Amino acid sequence: MMMISSVSHSDRLRYIRTMYLGIQSRRQKENQRRFYWAMMYEYADVNMLRLLETFLESAPQLVLQLCIMIQKNRAETLQCKECLKALY
């Protein structure tokens, strides 16, 4: 849980930095391209961190549900729906 909260905190700081770089790319015409590309790379990092956070939240639930299904040697409809929902 600590890792997820640190990823979330880092995510917010990166959003703030992305906004700062976007504003700088509009204000400073001579360095506009440099700030724009820095903003785009920062935005890509934010999206990757968000994807990682989502995976870290849903993967343990999915593994637990699959283990229960394997141990019982049967799959109920609700369990299958929940497993599919956890994948997406």
N, CA, C and O atoms as CSV, one atom per row, in Angstrom:
chain,resi,resn,atom,element,x,y,z
A,1,MET,N,N,0.821,-1.186,0.000
A,1,MET,CA,C,0.000,0.000,0.000
A,1,MET,C,C,0.868,1.255,0.000
A,1,MET,O,O,0.503,2.277,-0.580
A,2,MET,N,N,2.010,1.163,0.651
A,2,MET,CA,C,2.913,2.315,0.711
A,2,MET,C,C,3.424,2.675,-0.674
A,2,MET,O,O,3.571,3.853,-1.002
A,3,MET,N,N,3.697,1.650,-1.494
A,3,MET,CA,C,4.203,1.908,-2.834
A,3,MET,C,C,3.137,2.603,-3.678
A,3,MET,O,O,3.446,3.508,-4.454
A,4,ILE,N,N,1.886,2.180,-3.526
A,4,ILE,CA,C,0.810,2.784,-4.299
A,4,ILE,C,C,0.629,4.245,-3.916
A,4,ILE,O,O,0.431,5.093,-4.787
A,5,SER,N,N,0.695,4.551,-2.624
A,5,SER,CA,C,0.530,5.948,-2.219
A,5,SER,C,C,1.699,6.801,-2.682
A,5,SER,O,O,1.508,7.969,-3.021
A,6,SER,N,N,2.914,6.240,-2.704
A,6,SER,CA,C,4.051,7.013,-3.198
A,6,SER,C,C,3.952,7.223,-4.703
A,6,SER,O,O,4.350,8.270,-5.213
A,7,VAL,N,N,3.421,6.229,-5.418
A,7,VAL,CA,C,3.204,6.397,-6.852
A,7,VAL,C,C,2.155,7.475,-7.082
A,7,VAL,O,O,2.299,8.304,-7.980
A,8,SER,N,N,1.104,7.465,-6.275
A,8,SER,CA,C,0.045,8.463,-6.393
A,8,SER,C,C,0.581,9.865,-6.106
A,8,SER,O,O,0.233,10.817,-6.805
A,9,HIS,N,N,1.419,9.995,-5.088
A,9,HIS,CA,C,2.015,11.291,-4.748
A,9,HIS,C,C,2.925,11.760,-5.875
A,9,HIS,O,O,2.897,12.930,-6.256
A,10,SER,N,N,3.722,10.858,-6.399
A,10,SER,CA,C,4.605,11.190,-7.509
A,10,SER,C,C,3.793,11.588,-8.737
A,10,SER,O,O,4.186,12.472,-9.500
A,11,ASP,N,N,2.666,10.927,-8.913
A,11,ASP,CA,C,1.775,11.218,-10.027
A,11,ASP,C,C,1.292,12.665,-9.972
A,11,ASP,O,O,1.276,13.355,-10.992
A,12,ARG,N,N,0.903,13.118,-8.802
A,12,ARG,CA,C,0.425,14.498,-8.642
A,12,ARG,C,C,1.530,15.513,-8.924
A,12,ARG,O,O,1.303,16.531,-9.578
A,13,LEU,N,N,2.726,15.220,-8.422
A,13,LEU,CA,C,3.841,16.137,-8.666
A,13,LEU,C,C,4.170,16.217,-10.149
A,13,LEU,O,O,4.508,17.286,-10.657
A,14,ARG,N,N,4.074,15.106,-10.835
A,14,ARG,CA,C,4.349,15.111,-12.269
A,14,ARG,C,C,3.280,15.878,-13.044
A,14,ARG,O,O,3.589,16.538,-14.036
A,15,TYR,N,N,2.026,15.796,-12.599
A,15,TYR,CA,C,0.974,16.593,-13.237
A,15,TYR,C,C,1.260,18.080,-13.084
A,15,TYR,O,O,1.097,18.853,-14.028
A,16,ILE,N,N,1.683,18.471,-11.898
A,16,ILE,CA,C,2.008,19.879,-11.662
A,16,ILE,C,C,3.171,20.302,-12.552
A,16,ILE,O,O,3.144,21.382,-13.141
A,17,ARG,N,N,4.192,19.452,-12.650
A,17,ARG,CA,C,5.338,19.761,-13.513
A,17,ARG,C,C,4.909,19.833,-14.981
A,17,ARG,O,O,5.383,20.694,-15.722
A,18,THR,N,N,4.024,18.944,-15.398
A,18,THR,CA,C,3.530,18.967,-16.774
A,18,THR,C,C,2.803,20.272,-17.067
A,18,THR,O,O,2.985,20.865,-18.131
A,19,MET,N,N,1.983,20.716,-16.127
A,19,MET,CA,C,1.286,21.993,-16.310
A,19,MET,C,C,2.274,23.150,-16.380
A,19,MET,O,O,2.113,24.059,-17.195
A,20,TYR,N,N,3.297,23.120,-15.527
A,20,TYR,CA,C,4.319,24.172,-15.542
A,20,TYR,C,C,5.026,24.211,-16.899
A,20,TYR,O,O,5.212,25.282,-17.477
A,21,LEU,N,N,5.415,23.045,-17.398
A,21,LEU,CA,C,6.110,23.000,-18.686
A,21,LEU,C,C,5.203,23.463,-19.822
A,21,LEU,O,O,5.664,24.122,-20.754
A,22,GLY,N,N,3.920,23.122,-19.751
A,22,GLY,CA,C,2.973,23.583,-20.769
A,22,GLY,C,C,2.838,25.093,-20.773
A,22,GLY,O,O,2.797,25.719,-21.832
A,23,ILE,N,N,2.768,25.672,-19.589
A,23,ILE,CA,C,2.675,27.139,-19.482
A,23,ILE,C,C,3.951,27.786,-20.001
A,23,ILE,O,O,3.895,28.793,-20.707
A,24,GLN,N,N,5.097,27.216,-19.655
A,24,GLN,CA,C,6.366,27.774,-20.120
A,24,GLN,C,C,6.499,27.670,-21.638
A,24,GLN,O,O,7.067,28.557,-22.274
A,25,SER,N,N,5.980,26.594,-22.216
A,25,SER,CA,C,6.079,26.457,-23.674
A,25,SER,C,C,5.230,27.503,-24.389
A,25,SER,O,O,5.538,27.873,-25.522
A,26,ARG,N,N,4.170,27.984,-23.748
A,26,ARG,CA,C,3.339,29.031,-24.342
A,26,ARG,C,C,3.940,30.416,-24.127
A,26,ARG,O,O,3.797,31.292,-24.980
A,27,ARG,N,N,4.608,30.617,-22.997
A,27,ARG,CA,C,5.142,31.941,-22.655
A,27,ARG,C,C,6.449,32.252,-23.371
A,27,ARG,O,O,6.619,33.339,-23.924
A,28,GLN,N,N,7.368,31.299,-23.359
A,28,GLN,CA,C,8.715,31.564,-23.874
A,28,GLN,C,C,8.817,31.078,-25.316
A,28,GLN,O,O,8.992,29.886,-25.570
A,29,LYS,N,N,8.708,31.988,-26.227
A,29,LYS,CA,C,8.697,31.644,-27.651
A,29,LYS,C,C,10.035,31.073,-28.129
A,29,LYS,O,O,10.062,30.213,-29.009
A,30,GLU,N,N,11.146,31.549,-27.551
A,30,GLU,CA,C,12.451,31.077,-28.027
A,30,GLU,C,C,12.736,29.640,-27.589
A,30,GLU,O,O,13.474,28.927,-28.269
A,31,ASN,N,N,12.169,29.212,-26.481
A,31,ASN,CA,C,12.367,27.836,-25.999
A,31,ASN,C,C,11.076,27.027,-26.076
A,31,ASN,O,O,10.915,26.051,-25.344
A,32,GLN,N,N,10.172,27.415,-26.940
A,32,GLN,CA,C,8.857,26.787,-26.998
A,32,GLN,C,C,8.950,25.295,-27.322
A,32,GLN,O,O,8.288,24.479,-26.681
A,33,ARG,N,N,9.747,24.945,-28.291
A,33,ARG,CA,C,9.862,23.539,-28.693
A,33,ARG,C,C,10.456,22.686,-27.582
A,33,ARG,O,O,9.995,21.570,-27.342
A,34,ARG,N,N,11.471,23.199,-26.907
A,34,ARG,CA,C,12.117,22.452,-25.822
A,34,ARG,C,C,11.142,22.191,-24.678
A,34,ARG,O,O,11.072,21.073,-24.170
A,35,PHE,N,N,10.393,23.208,-24.269
A,35,PHE,CA,C,9.416,23.035,-23.191
A,35,PHE,C,C,8.265,22.127,-23.621
A,35,PHE,O,O,7.753,21.346,-22.820
A,36,TYR,N,N,7.863,22.232,-24.880
A,36,TYR,CA,C,6.770,21.394,-25.372
A,36,TYR,C,C,7.144,19.916,-25.298
A,36,TYR,O,O,6.359,19.094,-24.826
A,37,TRP,N,N,8.359,19.580,-25.772
A,37,TRP,CA,C,8.759,18.172,-25.746
A,37,TRP,C,C,9.009,17.685,-24.327
A,37,TRP,O,O,8.743,16.523,-24.020
A,38,ALA,N,N,9.513,18.546,-23.462
A,38,ALA,CA,C,9.667,18.165,-22.054
A,38,ALA,C,C,8.300,17.886,-21.435
A,38,ALA,O,O,8.146,16.951,-20.649
A,39,MET,N,N,7.309,18.704,-21.793
A,39,MET,CA,C,5.950,18.492,-21.298
A,39,MET,C,C,5.389,17.167,-21.816
A,39,MET,O,O,4.749,16.433,-21.062
A,40,MET,N,N,5.617,16.858,-23.072
A,40,MET,CA,C,5.095,15.613,-23.643
A,40,MET,C,C,5.727,14.384,-22.984
A,40,MET,O,O,5.030,13.408,-22.705
A,41,TYR,N,N,7.038,14.421,-22.733
A,41,TYR,CA,C,7.698,13.294,-22.060
A,41,TYR,C,C,7.189,13.144,-20.629
A,41,TYR,O,O,6.993,12.029,-20.145
A,42,GLU,N,N,6.980,14.257,-19.967
A,42,GLU,CA,C,6.466,14.218,-18.593
A,42,GLU,C,C,5.051,13.646,-18.572
A,42,GLU,O,O,4.709,12.862,-17.686
A,43,TYR,N,N,4.237,14.032,-19.537
A,43,TYR,CA,C,2.867,13.522,-19.625
A,43,TYR,C,C,2.860,12.015,-19.893
A,43,TYR,O,O,2.025,11.291,-19.351
A,44,ALA,N,N,3.788,11.545,-20.726
A,44,ALA,CA,C,3.893,10.103,-20.980
A,44,ALA,C,C,4.291,9.361,-19.706
A,44,ALA,O,O,3.791,8.267,-19.443
A,45,ASP,N,N,5.185,9.950,-18.918
A,45,ASP,CA,C,5.575,9.339,-17.644
A,45,ASP,C,C,4.398,9.254,-16.686
A,45,ASP,O,O,4.229,8.251,-15.993
A,46,VAL,N,N,3.589,10.297,-16.644
A,46,VAL,CA,C,2.411,10.304,-15.769
A,46,VAL,C,C,1.461,9.175,-16.164
A,46,VAL,O,O,0.935,8.468,-15.305
A,47,ASN,N,N,1.249,9.014,-17.452
A,47,ASN,CA,C,0.342,7.959,-17.910
A,47,ASN,C,C,0.886,6.574,-17.603
A,47,ASN,O,O,0.119,5.673,-17.261
A,48,MET,N,N,2.199,6.387,-17.719
A,48,MET,CA,C,2.795,5.091,-17.382
A,48,MET,C,C,2.657,4.797,-15.895
A,48,MET,O,O,2.371,3.663,-15.510
A,49,LEU,N,N,2.858,5.809,-15.061
A,49,LEU,CA,C,2.692,5.623,-13.619
A,49,LEU,C,C,1.246,5.298,-13.265
A,49,LEU,O,O,0.991,4.484,-12.378
A,50,ARG,N,N,0.310,5.921,-13.944
A,50,ARG,CA,C,-1.106,5.633,-13.700
A,50,ARG,C,C,-1.433,4.191,-14.092
A,50,ARG,O,O,-2.186,3.512,-13.394
A,51,LEU,N,N,-0.874,3.730,-15.197
A,51,LEU,CA,C,-1.081,2.349,-15.627
A,51,LEU,C,C,-0.501,1.369,-14.616
A,51,LEU,O,O,-1.133,0.364,-14.291
A,52,LEU,N,N,0.703,1.657,-14.116
A,52,LEU,CA,C,1.332,0.806,-13.108
A,52,LEU,C,C,0.505,0.772,-11.831
A,52,LEU,O,O,0.320,-0.293,-11.241
A,53,GLU,N,N,0.010,1.912,-11.402
A,53,GLU,CA,C,-0.805,1.980,-10.190
A,53,GLU,C,C,-2.077,1.149,-10.339
A,53,GLU,O,O,-2.472,0.438,-9.415
A,54,THR,N,N,-2.708,1.241,-11.488
A,54,THR,CA,C,-3.925,0.470,-11.737
A,54,THR,C,C,-3.641,-1.021,-11.697
A,54,THR,O,O,-4.416,-1.788,-11.126
A,55,PHE,N,N,-2.540,-1.434,-12.298
A,55,PHE,CA,C,-2.170,-2.850,-12.284
A,55,PHE,C,C,-1.888,-3.328,-10.868
A,55,PHE,O,O,-2.319,-4.415,-10.484
A,56,LEU,N,N,-1.168,-2.526,-10.089
A,56,LEU,CA,C,-0.837,-2.921,-8.720
A,56,LEU,C,C,-2.075,-3.018,-7.833
A,56,LEU,O,O,-2.074,-3.763,-6.853
A,57,GLU,N,N,-3.113,-2.285,-8.159
A,57,GLU,CA,C,-4.343,-2.360,-7.374
A,57,GLU,C,C,-5.187,-3.573,-7.741
A,57,GLU,O,O,-5.791,-4.189,-6.862
A,58,SER,N,N,-5.241,-3.927,-9.019
A,58,SER,CA,C,-6.161,-4.985,-9.445
A,58,SER,C,C,-5.526,-6.370,-9.522
A,58,SER,O,O,-6.242,-7.366,-9.423
A,59,ALA,N,N,-4.233,-6.466,-9.691
A,59,ALA,CA,C,-3.592,-7.774,-9.851
A,59,ALA,C,C,-3.754,-8.682,-8.633
A,59,ALA,O,O,-4.064,-9.859,-8.819
A,60,PRO,N,N,-3.563,-8.213,-7.400
A,60,PRO,CA,C,-3.733,-9.126,-6.256
A,60,PRO,C,C,-5.144,-9.702,-6.148
A,60,PRO,O,O,-5.307,-10.872,-5.801
A,61,GLN,N,N,-6.152,-8.903,-6.436
A,61,GLN,CA,C,-7.532,-9.388,-6.394
A,61,GLN,C,C,-7.741,-10.473,-7.443
A,61,GLN,O,O,-8.376,-11.491,-7.166
A,62,LEU,N,N,-7.220,-10.266,-8.623
A,62,LEU,CA,C,-7.374,-11.242,-9.696
A,62,LEU,C,C,-6.674,-12.549,-9.350
A,62,LEU,O,O,-7.229,-13.624,-9.576
A,63,VAL,N,N,-5.476,-12.472,-8.812
A,63,VAL,CA,C,-4.736,-13.680,-8.437
A,63,VAL,C,C,-5.492,-14.455,-7.362
A,63,VAL,O,O,-5.585,-15.681,-7.437
A,64,LEU,N,N,-6.028,-13.765,-6.374
A,64,LEU,CA,C,-6.798,-14.422,-5.319
A,64,LEU,C,C,-8.035,-15.112,-5.885
A,64,LEU,O,O,-8.318,-16.258,-5.536
A,65,GLN,N,N,-8.759,-14.440,-6.738
A,65,GLN,CA,C,-9.955,-15.045,-7.324
A,65,GLN,C,C,-9.611,-16.264,-8.169
A,65,GLN,O,O,-10.319,-17.270,-8.121
A,66,LEU,N,N,-8.545,-16.185,-8.935
A,66,LEU,CA,C,-8.145,-17.332,-9.751
A,66,LEU,C,C,-7.702,-18.507,-8.886
A,66,LEU,O,O,-7.999,-19.656,-9.213
A,67,CYS,N,N,-6.999,-18.240,-7.793
A,67,CYS,CA,C,-6.583,-19.315,-6.880
A,67,CYS,C,C,-7.792,-20.006,-6.257
A,67,CYS,O,O,-7.811,-21.231,-6.135
A,68,ILE,N,N,-8.788,-19.239,-5.867
A,68,ILE,CA,C,-10.004,-19.824,-5.292
A,68,ILE,C,C,-10.714,-20.687,-6.330
A,68,ILE,O,O,-11.181,-21.782,-6.016
A,69,MET,N,N,-10.794,-20.202,-7.549
A,69,MET,CA,C,-11.452,-20.976,-8.602
A,69,MET,C,C,-10.706,-22.268,-8.886
A,69,MET,O,O,-11.333,-23.303,-9.116
A,70,ILE,N,N,-9.391,-22.230,-8.874
A,70,ILE,CA,C,-8.594,-23.429,-9.147
A,70,ILE,C,C,-8.720,-24.429,-8.006
A,70,ILE,O,O,-8.848,-25.628,-8.253
A,71,GLN,N,N,-8.686,-23.958,-6.761
A,71,GLN,CA,C,-8.789,-24.858,-5.612
A,71,GLN,C,C,-10.153,-25.530,-5.536
A,71,GLN,O,O,-10.240,-26.710,-5.195
A,72,LYS,N,N,-11.214,-24.803,-5.847
A,72,LYS,CA,C,-12.556,-25.390,-5.811
A,72,LYS,C,C,-12.831,-26.243,-7.047
A,72,LYS,O,O,-13.774,-27.034,-7.063
A,73,ASN,N,N,-12.022,-26.084,-8.060
A,73,ASN,CA,C,-12.127,-26.813,-9.320
A,73,ASN,C,C,-13.472,-26.553,-10.017
A,73,ASN,O,O,-14.005,-27.419,-10.710
A,74,ARG,N,N,-13.993,-25.370,-9.821
A,74,ARG,CA,C,-15.199,-24.957,-10.532
A,74,ARG,C,C,-15.243,-23.430,-10.570
A,74,ARG,O,O,-14.673,-22.742,-9.723
A,75,ALA,N,N,-15.927,-22.944,-11.564
A,75,ALA,CA,C,-16.025,-21.492,-11.722
A,75,ALA,C,C,-17.490,-21.091,-11.732
A,75,ALA,O,O,-18.268,-21.550,-12.568
A,76,GLU,N,N,-17.851,-20.241,-10.807
A,76,GLU,CA,C,-19.216,-19.726,-10.776
A,76,GLU,C,C,-19.308,-18.505,-11.685
A,76,GLU,O,O,-18.305,-17.860,-11.989
A,77,THR,N,N,-20.509,-18.208,-12.102
A,77,THR,CA,C,-20.725,-17.112,-13.051
A,77,THR,C,C,-20.237,-15.778,-12.500
A,77,THR,O,O,-19.570,-15.016,-13.201
A,78,LEU,N,N,-20.570,-15.501,-11.257
A,78,LEU,CA,C,-20.170,-14.228,-10.655
A,78,LEU,C,C,-18.648,-14.114,-10.549
A,78,LEU,O,O,-18.084,-13.045,-10.784
A,79,GLN,N,N,-17.990,-15.213,-10.197
A,79,GLN,CA,C,-16.526,-15.190,-10.109
A,79,GLN,C,C,-15.902,-14.920,-11.469
A,79,GLN,O,O,-14.944,-14.155,-11.574
A,80,CYS,N,N,-16.436,-15.539,-12.502
A,80,CYS,CA,C,-15.902,-15.308,-13.854
A,80,CYS,C,C,-16.086,-13.854,-14.277
A,80,CYS,O,O,-15.192,-13.251,-14.871
A,81,LYS,N,N,-17.255,-13.301,-13.964
A,81,LYS,CA,C,-17.503,-11.894,-14.300
A,81,LYS,C,C,-16.532,-10.974,-13.565
A,81,LYS,O,O,-16.007,-10.023,-14.144
A,82,GLU,N,N,-16.298,-11.263,-12.290
A,82,GLU,CA,C,-15.386,-10.428,-11.503
A,82,GLU,C,C,-13.949,-10.543,-12.006
A,82,GLU,O,O,-13.214,-9.555,-12.020
A,83,CYS,N,N,-13.548,-11.737,-12.418
A,83,CYS,CA,C,-12.193,-11.908,-12.966
A,83,CYS,C,C,-12.030,-11.122,-14.264
A,83,CYS,O,O,-11.009,-10.471,-14.484
A,84,LEU,N,N,-13.036,-11.191,-15.107
A,84,LEU,CA,C,-12.973,-10.426,-16.357
A,84,LEU,C,C,-12.973,-8.928,-16.090
A,84,LEU,O,O,-12.280,-8.168,-16.766
A,85,LYS,N,N,-13.757,-8.509,-15.095
A,85,LYS,CA,C,-13.791,-7.091,-14.745
A,85,LYS,C,C,-12.445,-6.629,-14.191
A,85,LYS,O,O,-12.024,-5.502,-14.451
A,86,ALA,N,N,-11.768,-7.488,-13.432
A,86,ALA,CA,C,-10.464,-7.127,-12.870
A,86,ALA,C,C,-9.399,-7.002,-13.956
A,86,ALA,O,O,-8.419,-6.275,-13.790
A,87,LEU,N,N,-9.591,-7.706,-15.055
A,87,LEU,CA,C,-8.635,-7.600,-16.160
A,87,LEU,C,C,-8.724,-6.251,-16.863
A,87,LEU,O,O,-7.732,-5.771,-17.411
A,88,TYR,N,N,-9.885,-5.647,-16.853
A,88,TYR,CA,C,-10.082,-4.387,-17.576
A,88,TYR,C,C,-10.255,-3.269,-16.660
A,88,TYR,O,O,-10.432,-2.133,-17.099
